[in-house]
């Protein structure tokens, strides 16, 4: 039986730039970094130490060659924040592309783009 979501794979054109975006601008931490010495490198990041779910940044071109049938598109991901207004302002100050802050039936939300124009959403969760 599945009891939690462990890792979400994100396939990036530039892993280093993606790591800098998520750590320097969004505030995630690097949990681990692995390299098999044959071109397969992954960087695990999370919002905090001990988080139950993490992102793993993979090299999109390498994975496409290794597994051509794999869907390398970015999934739709909803992140949560307990201080949406401060986060929204901080993202704007860090020149992150953000959408409007909108009210939905389930709460307030905004979307943002990483440096490769992949979009993610953040919802207020108190």
N, C-alpha and C positions, 0 to 999 in steps of 0.2 A: 504494500500500500504506500502511495506517495503521501508524504506529510509536510513537505515544504518545497519552495522553489529555491534551488541552490545558486546556479550561475546563469547569466544571460550573456550569450556570445554576441559581441559587436565586431563586425568586420570592417576595418578601417584602411584607407589608402595610406595613411601616415600614422603609425602607432605612436611614435614619439610626440607628435603634435597632439594627438588625441589624449595621450596621458597628461600632457601639460594642460590642455583645456580642462579636463575633468579634475585634476588636482589643484591647479593654480587658480582657476576661475570658479569652478563649481564647489570646490572644497572637499572632494573625495580624497582618500588616502590609497597608496599602493599597498595592497595586502601581500602580493607575491609577484615575482617575475621569473619566468622560466624560459630557457632556450635549449633546444635539443642539439644545437651545434650543426644542424643540417638545414637551417632556414626556418624551422618552426619555432616561433617565439610568441609567448603570450604574456600579457600584463593583467593581473587581477586587481581591480579597484573596487572600493566600497565607500559608502558615506561615512562609515566609522569602523573602528576595530570591533570585531565580533558580530558584524551585521550578518543576518541570516542569508541575505541574497547579495550577490556581487555581480559586477560586469567583468567580462574577460575580453580584452582588446586583442584582436587577431589581425594579422596582415592579410588583407582582402585578396591581393594578387596571388600570394602563396597558397591560400586555402582554395582559391578558384582552380589552380593548377592541380592541387592534390585531390580535391573532391569537386569535379566540374558540375555535378548534379545538385550540389548544395545551394539552397536559397541564401544569398548573401545580403539581402535587403535588411535594412534596419527595422526591427519590430517597433510597434507602437508601445511605448512604455509610459506609464503614469507613476510619477514619483510623488511623495507626500512631504509636506512641510508643516510645522506647527507655528511658523511665523512667515506667512506668505508675503506680506507687505514688505518686510525687511529683505527677504530673499529677492523679491522682484526688483527692489531698488538697488541692491548689491549687484545683481546681474546687469542692470542698466549701466551702473558705474564702471563695471568691468568690460563694457562694450560687447556684451553678449546680445545677440539678436533675440529680442523677446516680442511676443505678441501681446495683445491687450489682456488686461486682467479682467476676466469675465465671471459672472455668477451663473452657475449651473444648478439644476435641482439638487445635485449631490454636494455642492460646495463651490467656493471660488477657485478659479484655475487660470493658469497662463501657460503658453508654450514657449519654448526657446530652441535655438539651433546651435549645434556644435560648429566647429570650424569647417566641417565637410558638408554642411547644410542638412544634417540629419536632425529631425525635430523630435523633441521630447516634451512631455507636459508635467506640470507640478500642480498638485491640488492641496488646498488647505485641509489639514487633518489634525484636529485637536483632541 
